[in-house]
Amino acid sequence: MAAFDRVDSVRRLKQAFVEFSAESKQGGAAVSLWQENQCLLSLHSGEASPGSPWTAETPCLIWSASKGVAAAVTLHALQGKGIGLGTPVADFWPEFAQNGKAAITLAELLSHRAGLAAIQQQGLLINDHERVAAVLASQAPNWTPDGSHGYGARTFGFLLDEIVRRISGMPLAGYWNQVFRESLELDLWFGLPEEKISTAALVIAPKSPPAPSDFSRAFGDPASLTRRALSEPGGFLTPSIMNTPEMRSTSIPSLGAIATADALARFYALLAAPSTFFTESTRALMQTTLSRGIDRTLLEETSFSAGFMSNATGVYGPNPLSHHGHTPSHHGHTPCAFGHPGAGGSVGFADPENKIGFAFIPSAMHPGALPGRRTQKLIRALYGLDHSE
């Protein structure tokens, strides 16, 4: 039976990262494991940019792993106002009620069931929050909400940001800075400050295309929901674009957070255990699967809780698979892993059963939107899974 053991898991994870580093031909990476407020492992290798070694302080773009952090910020803001997930979004964002969206709840929106995976208007800028939010509020859902889900690769961050603005009066990035980053001294930013811009690792595009699949075929069709969800607003955001100072300094909650592995793992370790930041009710929402099945966008099985990708499909290893369909009680439920992956292999997740936070951040991307072989090898090592299991 796979399991986390503090000594053995650290040993196995270290060995797996050493093997990964030996195989890596370009860029650099970092892996981090925290338990409660203690760092169990922090490793890095390779170069942040040509001639500059990766250090423990090297921040790197984490792509859609940003969404998990943004979800935690959103849940904290909702918690502070006592707003439950059954609340219609339009109750505090009246414009959202347009085109048949008046009854859509926070639970549906946070679990990608609101039908807003793709924005209907093309040509909007990724840094024009006000315009994107207004268009999302005015448009009809991509499909009639029926309990199915479709991953909002670009739109989700704008929706979360607007929710936080409506509830707290400040942008999501400002809320993150004020409530979490500054008090915890976390090297994780939605928009790097000017003095940090040059320190970020250079993200490197995949050297090969994704393997043929339903997803890759749909992505090749400009009219498909998959293509539209992953390319608008902002058009194709290549690594060369994301490496520019302008993009590094822009808050993009969907895919633009820049972090060290230690900061991401430490934050997830905070989510994995009771703390002064989140009530047990809110932590239960992070762990409870609200949507599961074939994703209308990614065209494979995914599962989501309130803003996080949950572990119902085993993306974070075996410990344990997620609850489904109801909010667990505060007492007696099995803690469930949750987090969020990012394109190219980055991932951060919490395992409440073992009170650990894990993060892996590579600069050289693998093809595809979900964790690939490199990432899964590290997670399997963490839990002592061999490749035959």
C-alpha positions as CSV (number, residue, x, y, z in Angstrom):
1,M,0.0,0.0,0.0
2,A,1.4,3.4,-1.0
3,A,2.0,5.7,1.9
4,F,3.7,8.9,3.0
5,D,6.6,8.3,5.4
6,R,8.5,11.3,6.5
7,V,12.0,9.7,6.2
8,D,11.4,7.4,3.3
9,S,9.3,9.8,1.2
10,V,12.0,12.5,1.5
11,R,14.6,10.0,0.5
12,R,12.7,8.8,-2.5
13,L,11.7,12.3,-3.6
14,K,15.3,13.5,-3.4
15,Q,16.5,10.5,-5.5
16,A,13.7,11.1,-8.1
17,F,14.7,14.8,-8.4
18,V,18.4,13.9,-8.8
19,E,17.4,11.5,-11.6
20,F,15.2,14.2,-13.2
21,S,18.0,16.7,-13.0
22,A,20.5,14.3,-14.6
23,E,18.1,13.7,-17.5
24,S,17.3,17.4,-18.0
25,K,18.9,19.0,-21.0
26,Q,17.9,22.6,-20.5
27,G,16.6,25.1,-18.0
28,G,16.2,24.4,-14.4
29,A,13.7,23.3,-11.8
30,A,12.9,23.2,-8.1
31,V,11.0,20.8,-5.8
32,S,9.8,21.5,-2.3
33,L,8.1,19.6,0.4
34,W,6.7,21.1,3.6
35,Q,4.9,19.6,6.6
36,E,3.0,22.1,8.6
37,N,5.5,25.0,9.0
38,Q,8.6,22.9,8.5
39,C,10.6,22.4,5.3
40,L,11.3,18.7,4.7
41,L,13.0,19.1,1.4
42,S,14.1,21.9,-0.9
43,L,16.1,21.1,-4.0
44,H,16.9,23.0,-7.2
45,S,19.1,22.3,-10.2
46,G,20.0,23.7,-13.6
47,E,20.0,27.3,-14.8
48,A,17.5,30.0,-14.3
49,S,18.7,31.6,-17.5
50,P,21.9,31.0,-19.6
51,G,24.9,31.4,-17.3
52,S,22.8,32.0,-14.1
53,P,22.4,29.0,-11.8
54,W,19.0,28.3,-10.3
55,T,19.0,29.0,-6.5
56,A,16.4,28.4,-3.8
57,E,15.4,32.1,-4.3
58,T,14.7,31.7,-8.0
59,P,11.1,32.4,-8.8
60,C,9.5,31.0,-11.9
61,L,6.2,31.3,-13.8
62,I,3.8,28.5,-12.6
63,W,1.2,28.9,-15.3
64,S,-2.2,27.5,-14.3
65,A,-0.9,26.4,-10.9
66,S,-1.7,30.1,-10.2
67,K,-5.4,29.1,-10.1
68,G,-5.1,27.2,-6.8
69,V,-3.6,30.1,-5.0
70,A,-6.2,32.4,-6.5
71,A,-9.0,30.0,-5.4
72,A,-7.7,30.1,-1.8
73,V,-7.7,33.9,-1.9
74,T,-11.3,33.9,-3.2
75,L,-12.5,31.4,-0.5
76,H,-10.8,33.5,2.2
77,A,-12.7,36.6,0.9
78,L,-16.0,34.7,0.9
79,Q,-15.3,33.3,4.3
80,G,-14.7,36.8,5.7
81,K,-18.1,38.0,4.5
82,G,-19.9,34.8,5.5
83,I,-21.0,34.1,1.9
84,G,-21.8,30.4,1.2
85,L,-21.2,28.6,-2.1
86,G,-25.0,28.3,-2.7
87,T,-25.1,32.1,-3.2
88,P,-25.9,33.3,-6.8
89,V,-22.9,35.2,-8.2
90,A,-25.3,37.9,-9.3
91,D,-26.2,38.7,-5.7
92,F,-23.0,40.7,-5.4
93,W,-22.1,41.1,-9.1
94,P,-25.5,42.2,-10.6
95,E,-24.2,42.5,-14.1
96,F,-23.5,38.8,-14.1
97,A,-27.2,38.0,-14.3
98,Q,-27.3,38.9,-18.0
99,N,-28.1,36.3,-20.6
100,G,-29.6,33.6,-18.4
101,K,-26.9,33.6,-15.7
102,A,-29.0,34.9,-12.8
103,A,-29.2,31.6,-11.0
104,I,-25.6,30.5,-11.4
105,T,-24.1,29.9,-8.0
106,L,-20.6,30.3,-6.6
107,A,-20.4,26.5,-6.3
108,E,-21.1,26.2,-10.1
109,L,-18.7,28.9,-11.0
110,L,-15.8,27.7,-8.8
111,S,-16.1,24.2,-10.1
112,H,-16.1,25.2,-13.8
113,R,-19.8,24.3,-14.2
114,A,-21.1,27.8,-15.1
115,G,-20.5,27.4,-18.8
116,L,-17.9,30.2,-19.0
117,A,-14.9,28.2,-20.2
118,A,-14.4,30.5,-23.2
119,I,-15.0,34.2,-23.7
120,Q,-17.1,35.0,-26.7
121,Q,-15.4,38.1,-27.8
122,Q,-12.0,37.9,-29.5
123,G,-9.1,40.4,-29.4
124,L,-9.3,41.4,-25.7
125,L,-6.1,41.9,-23.9
126,I,-4.9,39.6,-21.1
127,N,-4.2,42.6,-18.9
128,D,-7.6,44.4,-19.4
129,H,-9.4,43.0,-16.4
130,E,-12.3,45.5,-16.5
131,R,-13.2,44.8,-20.1
132,V,-12.8,41.0,-19.9
133,A,-15.0,40.9,-16.7
134,A,-17.6,43.0,-18.4
135,V,-17.8,40.7,-21.4
136,L,-18.0,37.6,-19.2
137,A,-20.8,39.2,-17.2
138,S,-22.8,40.0,-20.4
139,Q,-22.3,36.8,-22.4
140,A,-24.5,33.7,-22.4
141,P,-23.0,30.4,-21.1
142,N,-21.0,28.4,-23.6
143,W,-23.5,25.6,-22.9
144,T,-26.7,25.3,-21.0
145,P,-25.5,24.6,-17.4
146,D,-26.4,20.9,-16.9
147,G,-23.9,19.8,-14.2
148,S,-21.1,19.1,-16.7
149,H,-17.9,21.1,-16.5
150,G,-15.4,22.7,-18.8
151,Y,-12.1,24.1,-17.6
152,G,-11.9,27.9,-17.9
153,A,-8.2,28.1,-18.7
154,R,-8.1,31.8,-19.3
155,T,-11.5,33.0,-18.0
156,F,-11.4,31.5,-14.5
157,G,-8.8,33.9,-13.1
158,F,-10.9,36.9,-14.3
159,L,-14.0,35.5,-12.7
160,L,-12.2,34.9,-9.4
161,D,-10.5,38.4,-9.5
162,E,-13.9,40.1,-10.0
163,I,-15.5,38.1,-7.2
164,V,-12.7,39.2,-4.8
165,R,-13.1,42.9,-6.0
166,R,-16.8,42.9,-5.5
167,I,-16.6,41.3,-2.0
168,S,-13.4,43.0,-0.6
169,G,-13.1,46.2,-2.7
170,M,-9.6,45.3,-3.8
171,P,-8.1,43.3,-6.7
172,L,-7.1,39.7,-6.1
173,A,-3.4,40.5,-6.3
174,G,-3.7,43.2,-3.6
175,Y,-5.7,40.9,-1.4
176,W,-3.1,38.2,-1.7
177,N,-0.3,40.6,-0.9
178,Q,-2.1,42.1,2.1
179,V,-3.5,38.9,3.7
180,F,-1.0,36.2,2.8
181,R,2.2,37.2,1.0
182,E,3.4,40.0,3.3
183,S,2.4,38.3,6.6
184,L,3.9,34.9,5.6
185,E,6.8,36.4,3.7
186,L,6.0,34.2,0.7
187,D,8.0,34.6,-2.5
188,L,4.9,34.3,-4.7
189,W,3.5,37.2,-6.7
190,F,0.6,38.0,-9.0
191,G,2.7,40.6,-10.8
192,L,6.4,40.8,-9.9
193,P,7.7,44.0,-8.4
194,E,10.1,45.9,-10.5
195,E,13.2,44.9,-8.5
196,K,12.3,41.2,-8.9
197,I,11.6,41.1,-12.6
198,S,15.1,40.2,-13.7
199,T,15.4,37.4,-11.1
200,A,12.7,35.1,-12.6
201,A,13.7,32.0,-14.5
202,L,13.4,32.0,-18.2
203,V,10.5,29.7,-19.3
204,I,11.4,27.4,-22.2
205,A,8.8,26.1,-24.7
206,P,8.3,22.4,-25.2
207,K,10.6,20.9,-27.9
208,S,7.9,18.6,-29.2
209,P,4.1,18.8,-29.8
210,P,1.7,16.9,-27.6
211,A,0.9,13.3,-28.5
212,P,-2.1,12.9,-30.8
213,S,-5.3,12.9,-28.7
214,D,-8.8,14.3,-28.7
215,F,-7.4,17.3,-26.9
216,S,-4.7,18.0,-29.5
217,R,-7.1,17.5,-32.4
218,A,-9.6,19.9,-30.8
219,F,-6.9,22.5,-30.1
220,G,-6.1,22.5,-33.8
221,D,-9.7,23.6,-34.6
222,P,-10.0,27.4,-34.1
223,A,-13.8,27.0,-33.6
224,S,-13.6,24.4,-30.8
225,L,-14.3,25.2,-27.2
226,T,-10.9,23.8,-26.4
227,R,-9.0,26.2,-28.6
228,R,-11.1,29.2,-27.6
229,A,-10.8,28.4,-23.9
230,L,-7.0,28.1,-24.1
231,S,-6.3,31.1,-26.4
232,E,-8.6,34.0,-25.4
233,P,-8.3,36.5,-24.0
234,G,-4.8,37.4,-25.0
235,G,-4.1,35.2,-27.9
236,F,-1.2,32.7,-27.8
237,L,0.8,33.4,-24.7
238,T,4.1,31.8,-25.7
239,P,7.0,31.5,-23.2
240,S,8.8,34.3,-25.1
241,I,5.8,36.6,-24.4
242,M,5.5,35.5,-20.8
243,N,9.2,36.1,-20.2
244,T,8.9,39.8,-21.0
245,P,9.1,42.4,-18.2
246,E,5.6,43.6,-19.0
247,M,4.0,40.2,-18.6
248,R,6.1,39.4,-15.5
249,S,4.8,42.5,-13.8
250,T,1.2,41.9,-14.8
251,S,-1.3,40.3,-12.4
252,I,-2.9,37.4,-14.3
253,P,-4.6,35.1,-11.8
254,S,-5.4,32.4,-14.3
255,L,-1.8,31.7,-15.4
256,G,0.6,34.4,-14.4
257,A,1.7,33.8,-10.8
258,I,5.5,33.7,-10.3
259,A,6.8,31.8,-7.3
260,T,9.6,29.8,-5.7
261,A,8.9,26.1,-5.1
262,D,9.4,26.7,-1.4
263,A,6.7,29.5,-1.3
264,L,4.2,27.4,-3.2
265,A,4.8,24.2,-1.1
266,R,4.7,26.2,2.1
267,F,1.4,27.8,1.2
268,Y,-0.2,24.4,0.4
269,A,1.2,23.1,3.7
270,L,-0.7,25.9,5.4
271,L,-3.9,24.8,3.5
272,A,-3.2,21.1,4.5
273,A,-3.5,21.8,8.2
274,P,-5.7,23.8,10.6
275,S,-4.6,27.5,10.8
276,T,-5.9,30.9,11.7
277,F,-6.5,31.7,8.1
278,F,-9.2,29.3,7.2
279,T,-12.1,27.7,9.1
280,E,-12.6,24.0,8.9
281,S,-15.7,24.6,6.8
282,T,-13.7,26.5,4.2
283,R,-10.9,23.8,4.3
284,A,-13.6,21.2,3.7
285,L,-14.8,23.1,0.6
286,M,-11.2,22.9,-0.8
287,Q,-11.4,19.1,-0.5
288,T,-14.9,18.3,-1.7
289,T,-15.3,17.4,-5.4
290,L,-18.1,19.4,-7.0
291,S,-17.5,18.3,-10.6
292,R,-16.1,15.2,-12.1
293,G,-16.2,13.6,-15.6
294,I,-15.1,14.3,-19.1
295,D,-14.0,17.9,-19.2
296,R,-15.6,19.8,-22.1
297,T,-12.4,21.7,-22.5
298,L,-9.6,19.3,-21.8
299,L,-11.6,16.3,-23.2
300,E,-10.4,13.9,-20.5
301,E,-11.6,13.1,-17.0
302,T,-10.9,15.9,-14.5
303,S,-12.4,16.8,-11.2
304,F,-12.7,20.1,-9.3
305,S,-13.6,21.3,-5.8
306,A,-14.2,25.0,-5.0
307,G,-11.5,26.4,-7.3
308,F,-9.0,23.6,-7.0
309,M,-8.4,20.5,-9.1
310,S,-9.3,17.7,-6.7
311,N,-7.8,14.3,-6.5
312,A,-10.7,12.2,-7.6
313,T,-8.6,11.1,-10.6
314,G,-5.4,10.5,-8.6
315,V,-3.5,13.4,-10.2
316,Y,-1.7,14.0,-6.8
317,G,-1.1,10.4,-6.0
318,P,-3.2,8.1,-3.8
319,N,-3.5,9.9,-0.5
320,P,-6.5,10.0,-0.7
321,L,-9.0,10.3,-3.4
322,S,-11.5,13.1,-3.0
323,H,-15.0,13.3,-1.6
324,H,-17.7,13.8,-4.2
325,G,-21.1,15.3,-4.2
326,H,-21.4,16.7,-0.7
327,T,-19.6,18.8,1.8
328,P,-17.9,16.6,4.3
329,S,-18.6,17.2,8.0
330,H,-16.0,18.8,10.1
331,H,-15.5,15.6,12.0
332,G,-14.7,12.1,10.9
333,H,-14.2,12.7,7.1
334,T,-11.1,11.4,5.4
335,P,-8.9,14.4,4.4
336,C,-8.5,14.7,0.6
337,A,-5.7,16.0,-1.5
338,F,-6.3,19.1,-3.7
339,G,-4.2,21.6,-5.6
340,H,-3.6,22.8,-9.2
341,P,-1.3,21.8,-12.0
342,G,0.1,24.2,-14.6
343,A,1.0,23.8,-18.2
344,G,4.5,22.4,-18.8
345,G,4.7,20.3,-15.6
346,S,4.4,22.7,-12.6
347,V,2.1,21.7,-9.8
348,G,1.3,22.5,-6.2
349,F,-0.9,20.5,-3.9
350,A,-2.0,19.9,-0.3
351,D,-2.3,16.5,1.3
352,P,-4.3,17.1,4.5
353,E,-4.0,13.5,5.6
354,N,-0.3,14.0,6.1
355,K,-0.4,17.8,6.5
356,I,2.1,18.3,3.6
357,G,2.4,20.8,0.8
358,F,4.2,19.8,-2.3
359,A,5.5,21.9,-5.3
360,F,7.4,21.2,-8.4
361,I,8.3,24.1,-10.8
362,P,10.3,23.4,-14.0
363,S,11.3,26.2,-16.5
364,A,11.5,23.8,-19.5
365,M,8.0,22.9,-20.3
366,H,6.7,19.5,-21.4
367,P,3.9,19.4,-24.0
368,G,0.3,19.4,-22.8
369,A,-1.9,21.0,-20.2
370,L,-1.9,18.4,-17.4
371,P,1.0,16.8,-15.4
372,G,3.2,14.6,-17.6
373,R,5.7,11.9,-16.9
374,R,8.3,14.1,-15.1
375,T,5.8,15.5,-12.6
376,Q,4.1,12.2,-12.0
377,K,7.4,10.4,-11.4
378,L,8.1,12.8,-8.5
379,I,4.7,12.4,-7.0
380,R,4.9,8.6,-7.3
381,A,8.2,8.7,-5.5
382,L,6.7,10.8,-2.7
383,Y,4.2,8.1,-2.0
384,G,6.4,5.1,-2.8
385,L,4.4,4.0,-5.9
386,D,6.3,2.0,-8.5
387,H,5.4,2.2,-12.1
388,S,3.4,-1.0,-12.1
389,E,0.8,0.3,-9.7
